[in-house]
Amino acid sequence: MVRGTGTARREFLYVDDLADACIQLMKNYSGDELINIRTGEDITIAEFARVVAAIVGYTGEISFDTSRPDGTPRKLLDVSRLAKLGWRARTSLVDGIKLTYQAYLAQ
């Protein structure tokens, strides 16, 4: 069961992309402005649940607990400063979930 209506939007970043961005910033940035590290793309929680279900092989129904709050409708960060430095995430959401699930299964 998914909490809320599934309409809230969230942004996801694969951990190796985060590490790569941090290395890029350590090597190439010395400014005082904060730099957001994210993808600049979001997805609804409902879409995310369907992607995860498909990757793990879940074929059952995905239900939503609408008695629970959705939280903030959208959490999307401005990544323009990072983009100006020439960095962007390389791992798609689907690939990141697949890699994470494969690592989980290997344990």
All heavy atoms as an XYZ file, in Angstrom:
834
protein
N       0.839     -1.169      0.000
C       0.000      0.000      0.000
C       0.888      1.238      0.000
O       1.872      1.312      0.717
C      -0.916      0.008      1.213
C      -1.810      1.222      1.229
S      -3.107      1.160      2.469
C      -4.053     -0.218      1.897
N       0.515      2.193     -0.828
C       1.259      3.441     -0.949
C       0.542      4.514     -0.132
O      -0.673      4.670     -0.223
C       1.363      3.879     -2.431
C       2.087      5.200     -2.553
C       2.053      2.791     -3.248
N       1.316      5.233      0.644
C       0.754      6.285      1.484
C       0.312      7.476      0.628
O       1.043      7.948     -0.233
C       1.817      6.730      2.471
C       1.372      7.808      3.393
C       2.506      8.179      4.318
N       2.108      9.279      5.164
C       2.602      9.517      6.348
N       3.536      8.750      6.832
N       2.184     10.543      7.051
N      -0.891      7.970      0.854
C      -1.402      9.135      0.143
C      -2.078      8.771     -1.167
O      -2.382      7.610     -1.434
N      -2.302      9.784     -1.989
C      -3.013      9.585     -3.258
C      -2.106      9.169     -4.398
O      -2.588      8.724     -5.437
C      -3.720     10.888     -3.681
O      -2.724     11.881     -3.941
C      -4.695     11.369     -2.619
N      -0.805      9.358     -4.236
C       0.146      9.036     -5.298
C       0.394     10.196     -6.241
O       1.165     10.073     -7.185
N      -0.248     11.335     -5.996
C      -0.095     12.470     -6.907
C       1.097     13.370     -6.578
O       1.517     14.154     -7.433
C      -1.373     13.329     -6.939
O      -1.621     13.822     -5.621
C      -2.564     12.538     -7.428
N       1.605     13.264     -5.360
C       2.779     14.069     -5.002
C       3.940     13.681     -5.912
O       4.053     12.538     -6.349
C       3.145     13.840     -3.541
N       4.786     14.651     -6.200
C       5.916     14.421     -7.097
C       7.216     14.464     -6.301
O       7.381     15.300     -5.422
C       5.928     15.455     -8.211
C       4.644     15.433     -9.043
C       4.705     16.386    -10.199
N       5.642     15.938    -11.216
C       5.337     15.059    -12.189
N       4.134     14.553    -12.266
N       6.257     14.718    -13.073
N       8.126     13.548     -6.651
C       9.413     13.497     -5.981
C      10.527     13.310     -7.011
O      10.319     12.794     -8.087
C       9.474     12.350     -4.961
C       8.494     12.497     -3.806
C       8.833     13.682     -2.923
N       7.917     13.815     -1.811
C       6.853     14.617     -1.797
N       6.556     15.359     -2.853
N       6.071     14.687     -0.747
N      11.707     13.706     -6.598
C      12.894     13.625     -7.434
C      13.828     12.591     -6.813
O      14.029     12.589     -5.601
C      13.539     15.015     -7.446
C      14.700     15.191     -8.336
C      15.186     16.638     -8.331
O      14.780     17.441     -7.465
O      15.996     16.949     -9.205
N      14.386     11.720     -7.623
C      15.263     10.661     -7.127
C      16.609     10.745     -7.824
O      16.690     11.084     -8.997
C      14.632      9.285     -7.376
C      13.354      9.086     -6.631
C      12.137      9.415     -7.217
C      13.346      8.596     -5.341
C      10.944      9.255     -6.529
C      12.162      8.429     -4.645
C      10.958      8.758     -5.244
N      17.675     10.414     -7.096
C      19.026     10.459     -7.627
C      19.761      9.196     -7.215
O      19.767      8.831     -6.030
C      19.759     11.697     -7.082
C      21.209     11.879     -7.489
C      21.312     12.195     -8.982
C      21.848     13.005     -6.678
N      20.374      8.536     -8.172
C      21.151      7.329     -7.889
C      22.412      7.706     -7.126
O      23.078      8.696     -7.439
C      21.476      6.614     -9.193
C      22.161      5.293     -9.002
C      21.547      4.267     -8.288
C      23.425      5.063     -9.519
C      22.172      3.048     -8.106
C      24.060      3.841     -9.356
C      23.423      2.839     -8.638
O      24.051      1.635     -8.460
N      22.770      6.934     -6.137
C      23.857      7.267     -5.222
C      25.189      7.455     -5.943
O      25.988      8.323     -5.575
C      23.967      6.218     -4.090
C      24.397      4.862     -4.632
C      24.894      6.709     -2.994
N      25.482      6.676     -6.967
C      26.745      6.846     -7.684
C      26.788      8.187     -8.419
O      27.866      8.782     -8.580
C      26.987      5.700     -8.658
C      27.337      4.391     -7.957
O      27.484      4.384     -6.710
O      27.464      3.364     -8.654
N      25.632      8.664     -8.877
C      25.577      9.989     -9.493
C      25.835     11.072     -8.447
O      26.503     12.074     -8.729
C      24.230     10.227    -10.177
C      24.082      9.441    -11.464
O      25.107      9.050    -12.060
O      22.932      9.228    -11.896
N      25.322     10.884     -7.248
C      25.593     11.831     -6.167
C      27.091     11.902     -5.889
O      27.668     12.984     -5.791
C      24.833     11.438     -4.899
C      25.167     12.238     -3.646
C      24.820     13.710     -3.815
C      24.462     11.657     -2.442
N      27.725     10.749     -5.777
C      29.164     10.713     -5.516
C      29.934     11.392     -6.640
O      30.867     12.169     -6.395
C      29.630      9.265     -5.332
N      29.536     11.138     -7.878
C      30.185     11.747     -9.031
C      30.056     13.272     -9.001
O      31.026     13.995     -9.257
C      29.581     11.178    -10.320
C      30.243     11.736    -11.555
O      31.454     11.504    -11.747
O      29.540     12.403    -12.350
N      28.877     13.759     -8.664
C      28.665     15.206     -8.579
C      29.518     15.815     -7.470
O      30.098     16.896     -7.648
C      27.190     15.513     -8.341
N      29.611     15.148     -6.354
C      30.435     15.653     -5.245
C      31.903     15.747     -5.664
O      32.574     16.745     -5.369
C      30.298     14.755     -4.018
S      28.696     14.875     -3.200
N      32.395     14.740     -6.357
C      33.783     14.765     -6.830
C      33.983     15.911     -7.819
O      34.961     16.648     -7.740
C      34.171     13.403     -7.437
C      34.251     12.353     -6.323
C      35.493     13.496     -8.199
C      34.348     10.927     -6.814
N      33.036     16.058     -8.746
C      33.127     17.158     -9.714
C      33.176     18.506     -8.998
O      33.969     19.375     -9.352
C      31.938     17.121    -10.674
C      31.808     18.375    -11.510
C      31.885     18.139    -12.983
O      32.103     17.032    -13.435
N      31.686     19.185    -13.741
N      32.325     18.680     -8.001
C      32.308     19.947     -7.261
C      33.601     20.162     -6.475
O      34.135     21.276     -6.439
C      31.099     20.007     -6.334
C      29.754     20.192     -7.044
C      28.609     19.984     -6.059
C      29.661     21.563     -7.699
N      34.118     19.122     -5.854
C      35.363     19.270     -5.106
C      36.519     19.664     -6.017
O      37.397     20.425     -5.621
C      35.690     17.976     -4.353
C      34.789     17.751     -3.150
S      35.294     16.347     -2.147
C      34.681     14.978     -3.124
N      36.498     19.175     -7.236
C      37.573     19.474     -8.182
C      37.399     20.818     -8.877
O      38.395     21.457     -9.230
C      37.646     18.382     -9.253
C      38.172     17.059     -8.762
C      38.212     16.054     -9.903
C      38.802     14.731     -9.455
N      38.819     13.748    -10.558
N      36.147     21.248     -9.091
C      35.907     22.375     -9.994
C      35.116     23.539     -9.418
O      34.792     24.463    -10.159
C      35.175     21.876    -11.250
C      35.957     20.806    -11.971
O      37.115     20.989    -12.289
N      35.324     19.672    -12.200
N      34.816     23.518     -8.127
C      33.973     24.588     -7.590
C      34.549     25.078     -6.265
O      34.853     24.282     -5.379
C      32.537     24.098     -7.387
C      31.603     25.176     -6.901
C      31.184     26.193     -7.744
C      31.155     25.185     -5.593
C      30.336     27.197     -7.303
C      30.296     26.187     -5.141
C      29.898     27.179     -5.992
O      29.063     28.181     -5.548
N      34.652     26.391     -6.144
C      35.126     26.955     -4.884
C      34.302     28.170     -4.471
O      34.731     28.960     -3.642
C      36.607     27.348     -4.999
O      36.782     28.316     -6.012
N      33.103     28.299     -5.037
C      32.245     29.435     -4.731
C      31.558     29.319     -3.387
O      31.688     28.321     -2.675
N      30.811     30.363     -3.064
C      30.083     30.410     -1.792
C      28.614     30.023     -1.927
O      27.942     29.813     -0.921
C      30.157     31.821     -1.196
C      31.580     32.193     -0.796
O      32.351     31.285     -0.441
O      31.902     33.392     -0.843
N      28.099     29.980     -3.145
C      26.681     29.664     -3.341
C      26.431     28.169     -3.137
O      27.273     27.332     -3.465
C      26.243     30.045     -4.757
C      26.248     31.528     -5.009
C      25.750     31.854     -6.412
O      26.170     31.179     -7.368
O      24.924     32.772     -6.523
N      25.269     27.869     -2.592
C      24.878     26.467     -2.437
C      24.610     25.854     -3.804
O      24.077     26.514     -4.701
C      23.626     26.356     -1.575
C      23.763     26.798     -0.121
C      22.419     26.712      0.582
C      24.799     25.960      0.612
N      24.957     24.596     -3.950
C      24.733     23.869     -5.195
C      23.831     22.674     -4.882
O      24.163     21.835     -4.039
C      26.063     23.348     -5.796
C      27.053     24.480     -6.025
C      25.801     22.558     -7.063
C      26.710     25.410     -7.154
N      22.692     22.602     -5.554
C      21.792     21.466     -5.393
C      22.270     20.323     -6.277
O      22.548     20.523     -7.463
C      20.367     21.838     -5.818
C      19.744     22.850     -4.887
O      19.941     22.792     -3.680
N      18.980     23.774     -5.444
N      22.339     19.144     -5.706
C      22.705     17.951     -6.476
C      21.465     17.084     -6.597
O      21.040     16.454     -5.629
C      23.846     17.163     -5.806
C      25.073     18.047     -5.618
C      24.185     15.928     -6.633
C      26.201     17.386     -4.845
N      20.914     17.067     -7.761
C      19.738     16.263     -8.091
C      19.680     16.096     -9.595
O      20.573     16.507    -10.307
C      18.450     16.928     -7.587
C      18.278     16.971     -6.080
C      17.977     15.586     -5.525
N      17.788     15.608     -4.105
C      16.616     15.531     -3.502
N      15.505     15.449     -4.181
N      16.549     15.534     -2.191
N      18.583     15.553    -10.080
C      18.433     15.323    -11.513
C      17.732     16.463    -12.232
O      17.895     16.628    -13.428
C      17.623     14.042    -11.792
O      16.308     14.208    -11.246
C      18.294     12.832    -11.180
N      16.890     17.190    -11.506
C      16.085     18.227    -12.140
C      14.827     17.675    -12.782
O      14.116     18.377    -13.491
N      14.521     16.409    -12.524
C      13.318     15.757    -13.055
C      12.583     15.074    -11.909
O      13.208     14.524    -11.013
C      13.688     14.706    -14.103
C      14.427     15.276    -15.292
C      14.916     14.195    -16.241
O      14.581     13.007    -16.038
O      15.647     14.539    -17.177
N      11.264     15.101    -11.963
C      10.499     14.435    -10.914
C       9.478     13.479    -11.515
O       9.283     13.434    -12.727
C       9.843     15.437     -9.964
C       8.898     16.402    -10.647
O       8.695     16.304    -11.865
O       8.348     17.275     -9.949
N       8.849     12.721    -10.643
C       7.883     11.692    -11.027
C       6.852     11.603     -9.913
O       7.178     11.864     -8.746
C       8.618     10.337    -11.240
C       7.691      9.235    -11.730
C       9.337      9.909     -9.987
C       8.419      7.946    -12.113
N       5.610     11.245    -10.262
C       4.618     11.080     -9.199
C       4.932      9.821     -8.400
O       5.558      8.878     -8.900
C       3.179     10.962     -9.740
O       3.054      9.737    -10.469
C       2.792     12.153    -10.608
N       4.486      9.815     -7.170
C       4.669      8.642     -6.317
C       3.966      7.432     -6.939
O       4.483      6.313     -6.883
C       4.149      8.916     -4.893
C       4.972     10.035     -4.237
C       4.139      7.659     -4.047
C       6.450      9.740     -4.062
N       2.814      7.637     -7.570
C       2.106      6.539     -8.226
C       2.942      5.955     -9.367
O       3.055      4.730     -9.503
C       0.750      7.015     -8.749
N       3.530      6.823    -10.186
C       4.385      6.344    -11.276
C       5.599      5.606    -10.714
O       6.000      4.563    -11.231
C       4.846      7.514    -12.140
C       3.745      8.160    -12.948
C       4.210      9.462    -13.592
O       4.660     10.363    -12.858
O       4.131      9.547    -14.827
N       6.180      6.164     -9.657
C       7.328      5.532     -9.017
C       6.970      4.130     -8.522
O       7.722      3.173     -8.738
C       7.820      6.407     -7.859
C       9.006      5.844     -7.143
C      10.270      5.909     -7.709
C       8.861      5.250     -5.899
C      11.374      5.387     -7.045
C       9.957      4.730     -5.235
C      11.216      4.793     -5.799
N       5.819      4.001     -7.881
C       5.381      2.697     -7.380
C       5.233      1.694     -8.523
O       5.610      0.529     -8.396
C       4.066      2.836     -6.615
N       4.695      2.148     -9.662
C       4.547      1.254    -10.816
C       5.899      0.841    -11.391
O       6.093     -0.319    -11.782
C       3.680      1.908    -11.881
C       2.197      1.967    -11.507
C       1.315      2.372    -12.686
N       1.391      3.792    -12.985
C       0.686      4.734    -12.374
N      -0.153      4.403    -11.404
N       0.812      6.000    -12.709
N       6.848      1.763    -11.420
C       8.189      1.438    -11.912
C       8.843      0.401    -11.008
O       9.385     -0.601    -11.483
C       9.064      2.714    -12.018
C      10.521      2.367    -12.255
C       8.549      3.624    -13.126
N       8.792      0.625     -9.713
C       9.382     -0.320     -8.761
C       8.703     -1.683     -8.881
O       9.375     -2.722     -8.920
C       9.303      0.214     -7.313
C       9.705     -0.854     -6.303
C      10.168      1.460     -7.158
N       7.388     -1.696     -8.951
C       6.658     -2.964     -9.080
C       7.109     -3.735    -10.311
O       7.336     -4.950    -10.250
C       5.150     -2.693     -9.129
N       7.236     -3.054    -11.425
C       7.653     -3.718    -12.667
C       9.061     -4.299    -12.535
O       9.324     -5.423    -12.970
C       7.586     -2.734    -13.834
N       9.959     -3.561    -11.921
C      11.340     -4.017    -11.792
C      11.466     -5.216    -10.862
O      12.203     -6.158    -11.152
C      12.246     -2.851    -11.341
C      12.376     -1.850    -12.497
C      13.617     -3.346    -10.885
C      13.014     -0.536    -12.126
N      10.722     -5.220     -9.776
C      10.830     -6.336     -8.820
C       9.910     -7.498     -9.173
O       9.932     -8.531     -8.525
C      10.589     -5.879     -7.364
C      11.560     -4.776     -6.984
C       9.156     -5.469     -7.128
N       9.111     -7.324    -10.203
C       8.239     -8.417    -10.639
C       6.922     -8.511     -9.902
O       6.248     -9.541     -9.962
N       6.529     -7.455     -9.218
C       5.257     -7.447     -8.501
C       4.130     -7.246     -9.500
O       4.137     -6.283    -10.272
C       5.249     -6.327     -7.455
C       3.939     -6.220     -6.712
C       3.602     -7.142     -5.728
C       3.038     -5.196     -7.000
C       2.409     -7.048     -5.041
C       1.843     -5.091     -6.310
C       1.525     -6.016     -5.338
O       0.337     -5.923     -4.668
N       3.165     -8.151     -9.497
C       2.052     -8.065    -10.449
C       0.716     -7.804     -9.769
O      -0.315     -7.751    -10.432
C       1.947     -9.352    -11.282
O       1.782    -10.470    -10.389
C       3.189     -9.550    -12.143
N       0.736     -7.629     -8.468
C      -0.498     -7.382     -7.734
C      -0.985     -5.949     -7.909
O      -0.409     -5.139     -8.629
N      -2.049     -5.664     -7.213
C      -2.641     -4.327     -7.266
C      -1.823     -3.364     -6.409
O      -1.331     -3.719     -5.341
C      -4.073     -4.386     -6.732
C      -4.776     -3.052     -6.719
C      -6.171     -3.125     -6.115
O      -6.711     -4.243     -5.972
O      -6.707     -2.061     -5.774
N      -1.695     -2.156     -6.884
C      -1.080     -1.087     -6.100
C      -2.219     -0.226     -5.573
O      -2.977      0.347     -6.344
C      -0.105     -0.246     -6.944
C       1.043     -1.124     -7.443
C       0.425      0.934     -6.127
C       1.985     -0.439     -8.401
N      -2.358     -0.197     -4.261
C      -3.437      0.589     -3.666
C      -2.845      1.781     -2.918
O      -1.681      1.785     -2.541
C      -4.283     -0.279     -2.725
O      -3.476     -0.817     -1.711
N      -3.685      2.778     -2.719
C      -3.267      4.024     -2.098
C      -4.086      4.270     -0.851
O      -5.307      4.148     -0.869
C      -3.430      5.180     -3.087
C      -2.569      5.004     -4.309
C      -3.036      4.304     -5.401
C      -1.286      5.509     -4.341
C      -2.237      4.115     -6.521
C      -0.477      5.328     -5.455
C      -0.957      4.625     -6.547
N      -3.405      4.603      0.236
C      -4.065      4.909      1.496
C      -4.338      6.406      1.524
O      -3.522      7.205      1.991
C      -3.186      4.493      2.667
C      -3.840      4.742      4.011
O      -4.961      5.306      4.053
O      -3.227      4.377      5.031
N      -5.487      6.793      1.000
C      -5.835      8.209      0.893
C      -6.175      8.839      2.238
O      -6.361     10.053      2.308
C      -6.992      8.420     -0.095
O      -8.116      7.653      0.335
C      -6.594      7.984     -1.498
N      -6.210      8.032      3.297
C      -6.399      8.605      4.629
C      -5.088      9.198      5.146
O      -5.085      9.926      6.128
C      -6.917      7.549      5.607
O      -5.903      6.613      5.923
N      -4.003      8.874      4.500
C      -2.689      9.390      4.873
C      -2.353     10.597      4.000
O      -2.714     10.642      2.825
C      -1.622      8.312      4.688
C      -1.924      7.002      5.408
C      -1.866      7.126      6.879
N      -0.500      7.499      7.246
C      -0.029      7.498      8.451
N      -0.805      7.151      9.447
N       1.199      7.837      8.697
N      -1.648     11.568      4.536
C      -1.327     12.773      3.759
C      -0.295     12.503      2.660
O       0.536     11.596      2.780
C      -0.766     13.731      4.800
C      -0.239     12.847      5.883
C      -1.136     11.633      5.905
N      -0.365     13.300      1.609
C       0.612     13.221      0.521
C       1.918     13.917      0.868
O       2.944     13.646      0.275
C       0.055     13.888     -0.749
C      -0.922     13.008     -1.489
O      -0.758     11.777     -1.468
O      -1.847     13.563     -2.103
N       1.855     14.840      1.794
C       3.028     15.658      2.065
C       3.096     16.799      1.058
O       2.117     17.125      0.385
N       4.253     17.392      0.925
C       4.439     18.489     -0.009
C       4.111     18.023     -1.423
O       4.577     16.964     -1.837
C       5.904     18.991      0.054
O       6.198     19.326      1.400
C       6.119     20.178     -0.851
N       3.298     18.796     -2.163
C       2.897     18.348     -3.502
C       4.061     18.100     -4.460
O       4.015     17.186     -5.272
C       2.027     19.493     -4.021
C       1.543     20.185     -2.798
C       2.636     20.035     -1.778
N       5.118     18.915     -4.331
C       6.237     18.755     -5.258
C       7.534     19.163     -4.559
O       7.600     20.195     -3.918
C       6.020     19.616     -6.499
C       6.990     19.332     -7.603
C       6.620     20.070     -8.857
N       7.328     19.510     -9.993
C       7.488     20.137    -11.135
N       6.953     21.334    -11.310
N       8.142     19.574    -12.116
N       8.561     18.334     -4.745
C       9.890     18.637     -4.198
C      10.894     18.492     -5.342
O      11.486     17.443     -5.542
C      10.254     17.678     -3.070
C       9.394     17.837     -1.834
C       9.860     16.912     -0.738
C       8.994     17.060      0.492
N       9.433     16.205      1.591
N      11.051     19.563     -6.087
C      11.957     19.570     -7.228
C      12.967     20.686     -7.024
O      12.597     21.844     -6.829
C      11.174     19.796     -8.526
C      11.976     19.796     -9.822
C      12.580     18.415    -10.075
C      11.083     20.195    -10.983
N      14.238     20.338     -7.049
C      15.279     21.328     -6.813
C      15.756     21.961     -8.121
O      15.750     21.326     -9.171
C      16.471     20.674     -6.113
C      16.230     20.158     -4.705
C      17.505     19.535     -4.148
C      15.764     21.278     -3.787
N      16.219     23.187     -8.019
C      16.816     23.893     -9.148
C      18.268     23.427     -9.271
O      19.073     23.637     -8.370
C      16.749     25.401     -8.898
C      17.406     26.217     -9.987
O      17.929     25.638    -10.970
O      17.410     27.455     -9.863
N      18.581     22.782    -10.379
C      19.933     22.263    -10.581
C      20.707     23.063    -11.625
O      21.717     22.608    -12.152
C      19.894     20.767    -10.968
C      19.345     19.928     -9.834
C      19.097     20.549    -12.232
N      20.264     24.280    -11.911
C      20.887     25.077    -12.969
C      22.349     25.423    -12.662
O      23.169     25.448    -13.579
C      20.073     26.345    -13.238
O      19.989     27.152    -12.077
N      22.688     25.672    -11.408
C      24.091     25.983    -11.080
C      24.992     24.796    -11.377
O      26.091     24.942    -11.907
C      24.227     26.382     -9.618
C      23.627     27.724     -9.298
C      23.803     28.072     -7.847
N      23.114     29.311     -7.555
C      22.678     29.653     -6.366
N      22.879     28.868     -5.326
N      22.052     30.799     -6.194
N      24.530     23.621    -11.026
C      25.299     22.407    -11.289
C      25.400     22.150    -12.793
O      26.467     21.778    -13.292
C      24.651     21.218    -10.572
C      25.417     19.915    -10.547
C      26.789     20.090     -9.911
C      24.616     18.860     -9.796
N      24.323     22.378    -13.504
C      24.330     22.197    -14.962
C      25.318     23.157    -15.618
O      26.015     22.783    -16.574
C      22.928     22.390    -15.523
N      25.410     24.380    -15.114
C      26.363     25.359    -15.667
C      27.799     24.897    -15.470
O      28.690     25.290    -16.216
C      26.157     26.729    -15.024
C      24.922     27.438    -15.516
C      24.745     28.773    -14.819
C      23.430     29.412    -15.218
N      23.147     30.639    -14.466
N      28.017     24.066    -14.477
C      29.353     23.512    -14.235
C      29.612     22.272    -15.093
O      30.673     21.654    -14.996
C      29.524     23.175    -12.753
C      29.475     24.362    -11.798
C      29.445     23.883    -10.356
C      30.669     25.284    -12.034
N      28.629     21.914    -15.910
C      28.806     20.804    -16.843
C      28.435     19.431    -16.324
O      28.766     18.419    -16.939
N      27.734     19.364    -15.197
C      27.380     18.055    -14.643
C      25.900     17.790    -14.789
O      25.067     18.671    -14.653
C      27.743     17.965    -13.158
C      27.547     16.578    -12.624
C      28.460     15.579    -12.616
C      26.355     16.024    -12.061
N      27.926     14.440    -12.078
C      26.622     14.687    -11.730
C      25.080     16.525    -11.810
C      25.679     13.844    -11.163
C      24.131     15.687    -11.238
C      24.432     14.366    -10.915
N      25.570     16.530    -15.062
C      24.192     16.066    -14.993
C      24.212     14.597    -14.642
O      25.195     13.889    -14.894
C      23.427     16.331    -16.284
C      23.834     15.525    -17.472
C      22.938     15.853    -18.676
N      22.927     14.839    -19.681
C      22.349     13.642    -19.616
N      21.726     13.277    -18.523
N      22.390     12.790    -20.610
N      23.130     14.134    -14.044
C      23.030     12.729    -13.652
C      23.084     11.842    -14.887
O      22.502     12.164    -15.922
C      21.733     12.490    -12.884
N      23.775     10.726    -14.767
C      23.913      9.784    -15.890
C      22.983      8.583    -15.787
O      22.712      7.925    -16.786
C      25.353      9.276    -15.956
C      26.349     10.352    -16.281
C      27.735      9.740    -16.456
N      28.705     10.803    -16.626
C      29.832     10.888    -15.948
N      30.139      9.983    -15.065
N      30.659     11.882    -16.159
N      22.526      8.304    -14.591
C      21.736      7.093    -14.362
C      20.253      7.421    -14.357
O      19.795      8.229    -13.552
C      22.136      6.450    -13.013
O      23.554      6.330    -12.954
C      21.489      5.082    -12.848
N      19.498      6.792    -15.237
C      18.054      7.010    -15.273
C      17.407      6.429    -14.025
O      18.000      5.573    -13.343
C      17.447      6.352    -16.516
O      17.465      4.932    -16.388
N      16.211      6.854    -13.749
C      15.484      6.324    -12.595
C      15.343      4.806    -12.701
O      15.622      4.079    -11.754
C      14.103      6.979    -12.483
C      13.216      6.421    -11.370
C      13.809      6.727    -10.001
C      11.815      6.970    -11.479
N      14.932      4.334    -13.859
C      14.739      2.886    -14.050
C      16.047      2.136    -13.834
O      16.091      1.130    -13.115
C      14.140      2.592    -15.445
C      14.169      1.114    -15.751
C      12.716      3.134    -15.536
N      17.119      2.614    -14.436
C      18.407      1.941    -14.264
C      18.869      1.984    -12.814
O      19.409      1.005    -12.299
C      19.462      2.564    -15.172
C      19.243      2.226    -16.641
O      18.476      1.295    -16.948
O      19.847      2.925    -17.488
N      18.668      3.105    -12.143
C      19.060      3.217    -10.743
C      18.306      2.246     -9.853
O      18.891      1.619     -8.970
N      17.016      2.095    -10.104
C      16.228      1.143     -9.304
C      16.667     -0.283     -9.611
O      16.805     -1.110     -8.709
C      14.721      1.338     -9.539
C      14.288      2.707     -9.017
C      13.914      0.235     -8.852
C      12.883      3.092     -9.387
N      16.922     -0.573    -10.878
C      17.396     -1.917    -11.250
C      18.717     -2.240    -10.566
O      18.893     -3.325    -10.010
C      17.557     -2.032    -12.766
C      16.266     -2.180    -13.514
C      16.525     -2.275    -15.015
C      15.228     -2.373    -15.785
N      15.469     -2.412    -17.248
N      19.655     -1.307    -10.618
C      20.954     -1.523     -9.977
C      20.810     -1.710     -8.473
O      21.465     -2.571     -7.872
C      21.878     -0.344    -10.283
C      22.378     -0.255    -11.722
C      22.986      1.115    -11.990
C      23.382     -1.363    -12.014
N      19.966     -0.914     -7.852
C      19.737     -1.016     -6.409
C      19.105     -2.358     -6.058
O      19.510     -3.025     -5.093
C      18.856      0.141     -5.928
O      19.508      1.382     -6.258
C      18.590      0.075     -4.441
N      18.131     -2.778     -6.844
C      17.468     -4.064     -6.587
C      18.429     -5.226     -6.793
O      18.441     -6.177     -6.002
C      16.227     -4.195     -7.480
C      15.390     -5.408     -7.188
C      14.920     -5.664     -5.910
C      15.065     -6.315     -8.194
C      14.151     -6.784     -5.629
C      14.293     -7.433     -7.934
C      13.846     -7.667     -6.654
O      13.087     -8.779     -6.383
N      19.250     -5.157     -7.814
C      20.245     -6.205     -8.052
C      21.221     -6.297     -6.879
O      21.593     -7.394     -6.450
C      20.989     -5.941     -9.366
C      20.152     -6.171    -10.587
C      20.785     -5.642    -11.870
O      21.843     -5.018    -11.836
N      20.127     -5.872    -12.989
N      21.645     -5.144     -6.359
C      22.550     -5.143     -5.201
C      21.866     -5.755     -3.984
O      22.483     -6.514     -3.228
C      23.025     -3.717     -4.911
N      20.597     -5.448     -3.802
C      19.827     -6.018     -2.695
C      19.756     -7.541     -2.815
O      19.974     -8.268     -1.836
C      18.427     -5.411     -2.658
C      17.488     -6.109     -1.726
C      17.570     -5.915     -0.354
C      16.529     -7.009     -2.224
C      16.711     -6.580      0.512
C      15.670     -7.669     -1.366
C      15.764     -7.459      0.001
O      14.920     -8.121      0.842
N      19.452     -8.021     -4.014
C      19.338     -9.461     -4.229
C      20.663    -10.184     -4.028
O      20.695    -11.347     -3.623
C      18.801     -9.757     -5.633
C      17.349     -9.352     -5.901
C      17.004     -9.593     -7.369
C      16.389    -10.090     -4.974
N      21.761     -9.514     -4.297
C      23.083    -10.122     -4.173
C      23.522    -10.304     -2.723
O      24.469    -11.034     -2.453
C      24.119     -9.275     -4.922
N      22.836     -9.655     -1.790
C      23.232     -9.763     -0.387
C      22.710    -11.000      0.233
O      21.862    -11.531      0.472
C      22.770     -8.546      0.390
C      23.577     -7.363      0.008
C      23.298     -6.171      0.919
O      22.573     -6.256      1.887
N      23.903     -5.054      0.600
